[in-house]
Amino acid sequence: MAERSAYPPSHDDSAVVAVDIGGTTIKGAAFAPHGSVLERATVPTFGPAGSPLEATSGLIAQLDAAIRAGGRRLTGIGVASPGLVDSVRGTVTFAANLGWTDMAIVDLLTERFGVPVALEHDGRAAARAERVARIAAGRDGDEFVFVPIGTGISAAIVTGGVVVTGATGGAGEFGHVPVVPDGELCTCGQRGCVEVYASASAIVRRYRAAGGTLPGGAREITAAASTDPVAASVWADAVDALAVGLTGLAAVLDPSALVIGGGLGEAGDRLLVPLREGVARRLAWRSAPRVEQSLVGAGAGLIGASLLLESPLVPGDTVTPPAPVPVPSKEPS
């Protein structure tokens, strides 16, 4: 069920819905002008609806109904999706974790809800929110790489203040950079990818496969790395894979910061300290960029999706973004 949040009266009765599609859960929120949260909800990506598309559509319908019950009207939908995303065509060209190929999600949602729909890669959407927050905090918002870690892993490259899209919409598929020669098979078909070792789902899978018995998800496993030998080994592999991949990004792009976000990014120093050491050790010939935790947090993709729309939510460079939306699920996604 959607959670109702109190919001102040406004002469503008419009609202937009933002959706962040993950491999485990789909998070949604309705925003009033100027960024206040009206409603929020989370549903399983592969739940009773049967498919990620139906789950997404059902979540939007749920939020739309709640908006109308509050006396407002839906005026737009912003969608953040993993995979190869063509924002101009409104299509997810390929998303391994969702089973999508050439999914014309913008057309489908526009036809159902009758309002403008904007689509962006989840990492790039999150980077939009992170950039606004960094500028508001007095940090460099023009040269950084944002790396959200959840069920999957991606990256968003911000250079000259612009989020890089790439020739095919595939810029930032950091999770599918091979870092372990002849390593484990990834869902993308390659071997040894960052994502197959360091994503939240990979940590759980590898821990169970190695005989780990601790209940819970990636957060619980990583928290036990100092006392559980299996968790320690899996966590060390995850950090090492990330450090190798981040070193390559640092060497090629020369960012001022590598910003770690997503659900697993909330691990804080447990992740950031060894990552800093791993990147610095591998960049012996030059100074390493800062490795920082996201200022926006696990809700960055959702907030970024809301910023895709041409509405009062689109901020200027010095405007603080909407407050982070709490993520109710325990498992990073």
ABEGO torsion letter per residue (X at the ends): XBBBBBBBBBABABBBBBBBBBAABBBBBBBBBGGBBABBBBBBABBAAGBAAAAAAAAAAAAAAAAAAAGBBBABBBBBBBEBBBAAAGBBABBAAAGBBGBBAAAAAAAAAGBBBBBBBAAAAAAAAAAAAAAAAGBBAABBBBBBBBABBBBBBBBGGBBBAEAAGABGBAAABBABBGBBBBAAGBBGBAAAAABAAAAAAAAAAAGBABBEBAAAAAAAAAABAAAAAAAAAAAAAAAAAAAAAAAAAGBABBBBBEAAAAAEAAAAAAAAAAAAAABAABBBBBBBBBAAEAAAAAAAAAAABBBAABBBAABBBBBBBBBABABBX
